[in-house]
Amino acid sequence: MNNLIIASTVWLLPIIAMFGVGQSAAQQIDNVAQLPELSFSIRQGNVYNQFLRQDKVAAHTVLTSGTKPRLVVAFPAGNSGVGLWFKAQDGAMLWQDIEHVRPLHGKTPDGDALYGISARLVANTATLSVEQAVLGNVRILRNYMHSTRLPHSIVNETAVTGDSVTWYRDRLDGQAGYRLTVKVVQGYISGGGDNNPIVFHATNHLPLQLQIEALTGDKPLTPITIDQLFNDKYAAGPTKTQQILAFLSYQQKLLAGSWRFATYFGRDTLMTVRLLMPVLKPAVIEAALGSVIERLNPQGEVAHEEDLAEFAMMRHLSAGHDIGTGALYDYKMIDDDYMLAPITAHYLLDKHTTHDMAKQFLRRQTRDGTRYGVRLVENFNFVLASAKAYANKPKVGNLLRLRAKHSTGQWRDSGEGLGFGKIPYDVNAVLVPAALRAIAQLLDSGLLAEYIDNSTHLMMAQPFADVWRTHAPQHFRVTLPVAQAKKRLAEYATNIGVDAKAALASLMQPSIGFNALALDAQGSPIAVMHSDDGFGLLFSDPDDSALLQAAQSIIRPFPAGLLTPVGMVVANPVYTSNALQQVFSNNHYHGTVIWSWQQALFAAGLKRQLKRDDISASTRGLLLLAQTKLWQAISAAQEFNNAELWSWSFADGDYHIEPFGQQKGDKTESNAAQLWSTVYLAIERPKSVSIRAGNKVQQK
């Protein structure tokens, strides 16, 4: 390992030695002269985000203000990044907007390419004292953010030369790695020797000005541009949402989000494609579906996440293997396995393609030469095999559980996201029957004929689907007498400090019913209300009773239901134990917080259900009311709709939006740009629905 560290010093020392006082490292790197394809910014609370993409350079710069300042530059290339964590300050500092962001190309003395950015930063503070520089894979940066610990193998070299500091190192395999240079343009530097912290100082009461250069040696991705993404429906633009989607879109894959998830996530890709399908060009849809098919394991399971570049090397080494650079895939999630069939069927069968286009898609080949149709049938066989036990004997013990030794397995992938449950509602009540039904539809279409034989057990898909659709949801139903519900609601509202009057008034029926978030290991319901009914609205055709229940969860205001004036919370523990209420707060990642894509999922599902002609007039009326209330809440938080999630506070009799990750006690933070939060490009607000601005409703 020491040899690798020495190697990193060797190629940078000749460059560093050339830098005199006041000289910028940018002079040693060719500037890219063209105007960037993408250049935009997002400020949310005390976090400023700057995005830039031009040719082989793509970078997201994140500046966190406040008492714990931070600088991160994340690159889609290799899911890599560089970051500086600064020591806590007595008073809050403020980063101003980033200026003069430019793409950079460079090479090491060995000829290895480097790509990155330069930018001018201005900080309204007297000093910034560096606590830690972190260079490498974004997974390393994420882990440091939560634990403030680094792997022993990650060791930077540091060079202080007059008005500049450079942190640098090669990758663990000796290839070109990561580099961050900070030059003080206005102010001065102290420390850096004998383990003294490096401190940037402002002078003469002027703001501290810094010039940064951030570079990665990981291989760039091939961008999909805005004009390559959208069909004729979105010829105009670009809007901020279009720019975000473009920044996250590459020929190799779609990125789940930036900055923390700038890589492939199977579930995120599938749900985004499903919801954006009306506005995407077929080539983009097929590339996204192909990225999922490419990563199926031999059993046909969908890969959840990939470990790339240096993080993959670290995993290889920790397992006692060679330092191999090949990507490693995570298959512990169970929900994405049952999304591939219905979403592929939606593309191939529901007027998005012709029959010939569908056949051509199935004949495409993975990198190892296997046709997509063959790989999809492997997934379908996995679905049938896993669904067989419950289809033959529909009892709780045969429902699908999280994998052994794992506390997560679907989109609520924090440890407490399912209330420590083991049998998730969305997988069992919605996704499994939807997958089985989709397989049956594809089989009936004849598209799979050349990939199966007559003896295949895929013929059982529809009978299996009927059993799952009829019986599985029943295990999750929770019913409470209204008097008991009101008592719990009043206590809960007092505990969290919100007004309960409207919520209490909305409980008028003799009993309150909802679907449990999950079942525990013994099969008992975990009585947490949730937003996952949206999956049922999008992927199935619920009966009137189920539709009314889903609508009531939106019509009833929080904490009786899910809806606040600033969005739909993804979990509401009002009717569960005090202990579980503690892990479903508005500080928890999957607690009483608002996820943008879950609102979009629910909105798309309501729109789909309202197209049906087999529901009663009264049910349709409640669905329309739910649609109106949901879209008013979506509009109230419009500036956050592209973000991963946000939270709320309650003061002066009203709810207020709070950026997640910036309140005391928040368990992590939110990405400013999230892939599946861009789906509003295809999910339009009904013309009959008014727009809510702040606490007032304005008619458009």
N, C-alpha and C positions, 0 to 999 in steps of 0.2 A: 504493500500500500504506500509506503514511503516513496518508492520509485515513481508511483503515479503522481504524487504531490510534487516531487522534484521536476517531473516532466512538465507540469503545468507552469512551474517557475521558468523553465528554460525558454519556452517560446514567448513569454511575455516580458521577460527582463530586457531584451534588446529594445522592445518598444518603449517600456517604461523609462529606460535610461535616456531615451531621446527627448523625453518631456522635460523642458526647462520650466522654471517658475513662470506661471501665467500662460503656459502653452497648453492647448487643449488636445486631448487624445483624438478628437474628431479630425485633426489634421492628418492623422495617420490612416484614416479610413475614407474610402470614396463615398461622397454624398450621392444619394440617388436624387436626380434633379426633377423627375416628373412629379406632377401633382398626385397626391395619394388617391387611390380608388375609393377608399373609405377614410373619413376623418370626422369624428363626432365625439361629443362629450355628454355625460350624465352626472348631475350632482344630486345626491340624495342625503339629506341631513348633513353629517360631517364627513361624508365620503365623496370625493371627486374622482370621476372615471373618465379617462381619455382613451379612445380607440383609434387605431390607425392601421390601415392595410394598403400595401402597394407591392405588387409583384410577389417576391419571396419574403417580404417582411410583413408580419402581422403581430401586433402588440397591443396589450391592454395595460395602461398605467393606472394604478390605484393609489390615491393619496388620502390618507386618513388623518383628519384633524382631531383636535381635542386634547385631552391630557395624556394620551398614549399615542403619539404620532407614529405613522408608518408609511413606507413607500414600497410598493410592489410593482414590478413589470412582469406580466405573464405573457408567454408566447404559445400559440397553438402548436408550433413546431416542437414535437416531443413532449407536449404538455409541460414545458419547462418555464423557469422564471428566476428572477433575482429579487431580493427584498432587503430592506433595512428596517429593523425594529429599533425605535428610539426609546430612551428611558423616560419614565413617567415624569410629567412636569407639574409644578404647583398650579399653574394657570393654563387654561386652554389656549393652544396655538391654532392658527388657521393657515392652511395652504390656499393660495390663490389659484385661479385657473392656470392650467399648464400653457406655456407659450412655446412657439417655434418648434413644434414636434416634427421631426424629420426621420425618414427611414435611413438606415445605414447598411452598407455592405462592407465586409472586410475579409481578410484572410490572415491566418497564422503564418509564421515563417515556413511551416511545413506545407502550406498551400491549402489547408482546410478552411472552408468557408465559415464566416460568421455573419449573422444577420441580427439587426436590432434597431434601436432608435436613439436619437438624441433629443433632449428637451430642456427648456429653461423652467425652473421651479422657483417660486417666491414664497417664503414662509414668514408670517408675521409673528416672530418670536425672537427673543434675545439669543437663545442657544438651542441647539439640537445635539444631544449626546447619544452616540450610537451604542445601543445595547447588544445587537447581534446582526451580522450580515448573513443571509441565507441564500445560497446559490444552488440550483439544481432542478430536479423535477418538482412540479407544483405540489405533488403529494408530500414532498419533504416540507415545503413551505406551509401547507395546510396543517401537517402534524405539528410543526413548530408553533403555529398560531394557537393550537389547543393545549400543547404540553410544555412549550418552551424548552424542548429537548431536541437534540440532533443526533443522528447516528454517528458512531465513532469514525466511520469511514469518510464522513463529509468534513473536510478540513480546507479552509480557504487560505490562500496567501494574500497578504496585504502589503501594499506599497504606498507610502506617503511621500509625495514629492512637492514641497512648497505649498501650492494652493490646491492640490488635487490628492484624492485618495482613490486607489483602485483595489477592489477585491476581485480575485480571480482564481480559477482552478480548472483543470481538465476533468472530463468525465472519468469514471472509475476504470474505463477500458483504455484510457490514455488518449482518446480522441478529443478534438476541440470541444471545450466545455462552456463555461459561463463566466461573464465578466460584467462588473459594474464599476464605472468611474464617476466620481462626484467631484466637480471642480467648483470652488467658491469664486463666484464672479463679484459678489459684493459681501465682504466680511473676511473672516480668516479661520484657520484650522489650528487646533491645539491637540496635544496628546498623540497617541499612536505608538509610542515606544514603551518598553518595560511594562507591558500590559496596562498602560494608561488608556482610558477610553478616548476614542476619537470624538472631538466636539467641534461642531460648526458654530461660529459666533457671528452675530450681527455687529455692526459698528456704527457709531455716530447716530444712533436712533433710526437707522435706515433698515428697511426689510432685508432679511437674509436672502440672497439670490444664489442659486446653485444651477450649474449646468451638468446634466447627467448623460451618460452613455451606457446603455444596457444592451448586452449581446448574448446570443446563444449559438452554440455550434450544432444543435440538433437539426435534423433534416426538415426543411419547410414543407408544408402541405400545399396542394394545388387549389387555389381559390375557385369557388363558384361565384360569379359576379351577379349583381342584381338583375341584369338583363337576361342572364341564363336561368334565373330562379323561377320567374313568374310567367304565367300565361298572359293572354291579352287583358285579363281582368285588372291587372296591376301594371299597365304600361306607364302610367303617370307616377311621379315620385322624384327622388326617393324620400320616403318618410323615415322617421327615426326607427320605427319598428322594422321596416325593410332593411335598413342599414344594419341593425342588430342581427337579423336573420342571416344576412349576407356574411357578416363577420364570423358567424358560427358555422358557415357552410363551406365544405371542401369536397373535392371529388372523391377523396378517400373515405369520408365520413362526415356526419354532422356532429358538432361539439355540443355537449349538454349545457354548458354555461360558462360564463367568464366573470371572475377570474379563477374560481376554485375547481371548476370541472371542465377544463378546456380539452376534452377528449371524448371518446365514444362512450355512450351509455345506451344499452339496448332498449330499455323501457322508454326512455326519453325520446329516442329516435322514432320508435314506433308510434307513440301517442302524438308526437308532433306531426308526423306524416299523415296520420289518420285525420287530424283536425285541419291541417293545411291543404289537404288533397285538392279541394276545389280550385285553388289558385296556383298550384305548383305545376311546372312543366313535367310531362311524363318522364323525361330523362332524370330529373332530380328525384322524383318519387322512386324510380327504379334503382338509382344509385343508393338511396337511403335504405330501401328494403334489401338491396344487395349487400350492403355493409353488415346488416344483421345476419343474413343467410351465410355470408362468408365466415362469420365467427361462431356458427353453431358447432357444438361439440359432437363427437361421433354418435351420441345418444339422441341428438336432435334438440338439445336444450339451448336456449338463447343466452348469449353472454351478457352479463349485466354491465361490467366495466372492464377496461383494459389497463394494464400496467405497462408503461412504455419506457423506452430508452433507459435512463439510469435507474429508475425505480424498478424496472424489470431486472436489471443487473443485480440490484441489491437483493431482490427476492431469490434469484438464482443462487447467489452466494450464500444466503441464509439457509437455503435448503441443501447446501453442501455440493452444489453443482458448479460447473464452470461459469465464467462471467457472461454467458450468452446474452445477446442483445434482443432476441426475439420477444415480441409482445406476449404477455401472460393474461389470461382471461379469467374472470370471476363468474362462476355459475351458481352462486348460492341463492340468488333470488328465484322465486317461483312464479311471480305474476307475469313476467315477460314471456315465459314459455307458452302462455295461453293467450297472448296478444297477437302473436305472429299470424295465426290462421285467420282470425276475423278481419285483421287489417289488410292482409294480402287478398282475401276474398273480396273485400270492399273495393280494392283497386281493380282486380281482374274481372269482377262480375257486375259492378254497379255503375255502369256507363262511363267509367273513366278510361276504358280501353275498348278496342274492338276485339273480336275473338282471335284474330290473327296476331294482334299485338300481345295478347295474353299468352298465346302459344310461344311467341318469340321470347317473351320474358322468361318463361319456364325453361327454355332451351339455352339461356345464357349460362355461362360457366364460371365457377369459382376459380381461384388462382390454381388450384390443384387439378382443374379440368373436369370437375363434377358439375353436372347440370343443376340449375336451381330447382327444377322439379324434383329431382332425386333427393336433394337436401331437405326440401319442404316436406316431402313424404316421411322422411326420418323424424322431423318434428311432429308430424301428425300421428305417426305411430307412437311416439312418446306420450302425446296427449291421450290417445286411446288407452294405452297401457296404464297410465296413472289414474284414469277415470274409471277403470273397469270395476274395481272393488266396490265403490259406492254405487255404481250403476246396477250391480248384481245384488247388493244388499245395502239399501240407503239408510245407514245408521251413522251416528256421530263419529264413531271410531274409524270409519272409512273415509271421512273427509280429508282433504289435503292439509297437511301441516307444514310449518316451517321446517327446514332441514335440521337434523340433529345438531345440537351444540351451537345453533345460531338463534339469535334473538330477533333478527330481521329477515324479511323475505319478500316484501312488496314495497310500494313506493314510500310508505311511512318508515323509512329505514334508519330511524334513531332507536336506541335501545328501548325507550319507553313508548315509541310511536304507536304500538298496538296495545298499549296498556299491559304489556308483558304477556299478551295473548299468544297462542300458538297456531290457531286456526283462523286465518283472516277471512273477513266477509267478502271482500271484492273478488278474491280468487275463487272461492267456492260457490258463492251465490250468483256471480255474474260471468266471470271470465272463462271458467271451465265450460259451462253450458254454451257460451257464445263461441268458443273454439270448436266444440263438437258440432254445433250447428253449421259453422262455416265450412268445416271439413266435409260435411254431408252435401252442402251446396256445391262445393268445388267438385266433389265426386259426381254429382248429378250433371254438372256442366260438361263432362267429358274431357276437361282439360288435363286431368291426371291420368288418362288412359294409358299413355305410353310409359308411365312411371310406376305402375302397380300391376299386380296380377289378380286373377279372379278370386283367389283364396284369401286376399287381404282382409284383415279384421276391420279395415276402415268402413266396411259396410255397416258396422254397428254404431257408427257415429251418431246417426239421428235417434235411434232408440236410447242410446246413452244420454244424449242431450235432453230428451223428454224426461227421463228420470231425474237428472240433475236440476233441470229448470223447475220441476214440480216440487221436489222434496228439499233440496239444499237450503233455500232461503228460510224455511220454517225453523231451522235450528237457531237462527240469529234474531228472531223476533222477541222484542221486549215490550211488555205492557204494564203500565202503572195506573192505579186509581188516581183520578185527578186531584183528590185531596192530598194524597201522599206526594204527588208531583209538585203541587203548589208549596207544600211545606219545604221540600228540598230546594226548590227554586228560590224561595225567600232567604233561606239560610246561605245558599251559595252566593246570591247577589250581594248579601251583606259582607260575606267573607272577601269577595274580590272588589268590592266598592263600586258597584254599578247600580243604576236605578232599575227596579224590578216592576214598576207599575204596568207598563205596556206589556211586558212579558206575562205577568200574572193574568192580565185581562184577556190574553189570547188563549188561555187554557179554558175552553168552554165545554168540551166534550166530557162524557163520564170517565173516559180513560185516555191515556196518552200512549201511543205506540211508535216504535222506531226500531231500526235494525241495529243490533250490537256491532261494535267495531270488529270484534273477534270473539272467539271462544277460548277459554283457558285450556290448560293441558287436560283437564278432566271433562271438557266439553260444555262448561257453564258459560253463559253469555257475559261478556264484559260490557256493561251498560253505559257505553260512551256513544252519544250521537256523533254523526260524522257526515262528511261530504261525499263519501264513496257511492252513495245512491246515484251520483252522476254517471258512473260506469253503467249502471242498469238502464238509465235513460238513453245512453248512446248505443249500447251493445245488445239490448234486448227489448222485448215488447211487454212490459209489466201490465198486470191487470189493473182495473180501476182502483182497487183498494191500495195497491202498492204505489200507483201514481199519486193518489191523494196524500198518502203518507209522505212521499218525497216533496210534494208541493207544500205541505204544512211545515216542513223543516225550514223552508225559505220564508213562508208567510209569517210564521211566528217569530217575533224579534228575540234576539239573544238576551238573556240566557234560556228562554223557553225553547228557542230554535237555534238556527245557525247564523242568522243574518244580523249584522250590525250596520250602521249607516256608512261604514268605511269598508265593508266587504263581508264575505261569507267565511266564517271561521271553519277550519277543516276538522275540528273536534270540539265537542261540548260535553264536559264531564258532569254537568249539573245533576244528573240522576245516579251517579255512581258514588263510591265511598270517598270519604275525606282524603284518604291516603292517595287514591288515584287522582283526585282533583289536583293534588300538589304537583304531579308530573304532566299535567295538561294545562299549564298556565300560559299566559301570553308572552312568556320568556322562553318557552320550549319550542323546538324546531317543528314539531308536529302537534302543538298544543292549540290553544284558542287564538291561532294566528291565521292570516289570510294568505293562501297560495294562489297566485294569479291563474295558473293553468287549471286548477280545480274549479274556479269560477267559470272559466271558459268551457271546460268539460260539461259542467251543469247546464250552461247556456246552450251549448250545442245539443245536448240531450233533450232539453225542453223543446227546442225548435223541431227536433226529429219527432218527438211524441205528438206535437201539435199538428203534424201532417197526417196523422192516422185518422181513419174514418170509422174506427170501431170502438171509440171511447164515448162516454156519456157527455151530455151537454154540461152538466154540473162539474164533472172532472175537467173538461176543457176550460171552463171558466176559472177554476182554481189554478190550473197550469198557466193560463194567461196572466193571472194576478201574480203568481210566483215569478214569471218571466219579467214582468214590469218591475217588481221590487228588486230582483237580482240585478237587472241592468242599471237601475238607479244607483245601486251600491257600486257596481263596476265603474260607472261614470264618475262617481265621487272620488275614486282613487285612480283616476286615469293616468296621472303622472307616474304611478308606480306599476302600471299594468305589464311592463316589460321586465320587471324585476322578478326574482325568484319568489320572495314572500315579503310580507310586512306585518307589523303588529299594530297595537292601538293602546291608547291610554284613555281614561275617563276622568274628565274634570269639568267643572262648571255646568254639569247637567248634560254633557254631550261626549261623544266618542271622537277621538283625534288620532290621525294616522301617525305611526311611529316607525321609522326605518328599522328593520330587524337587525340586531347586532349592535345597536347604539344605545340601548337602554341598559341600565345596571341590571345584571342578572341574566341577560340574554345568553343562551347556551352556545351560539355560534353566530354567523353573520349571513347576510343575503347577498347573492350576486346581483349586480345591477343589470346584467343582460343574461336572460335565461332562455334556452331554446324553446321550450314548450310554452313560454309566456308570450311568444310572438304569434300565437295562433289566432289572435283577434283579427289578423289580416284576412282570415276566411270566415270569421264568426261575427257577423254584422249585427249591430244593435237594431232591433225592430223599429220601424219608423214611428210606430204608435207610442213608443216609450220615451218619456221625457228625460232630460239630462239633469243630473243632480250636480250642483256646484257648491261645494262646502256643505252648509246645512240647509241650503235653499234649493228648490227644484225649479229649473228654468225650462220653459217650453221652447222647443226649437221649431 
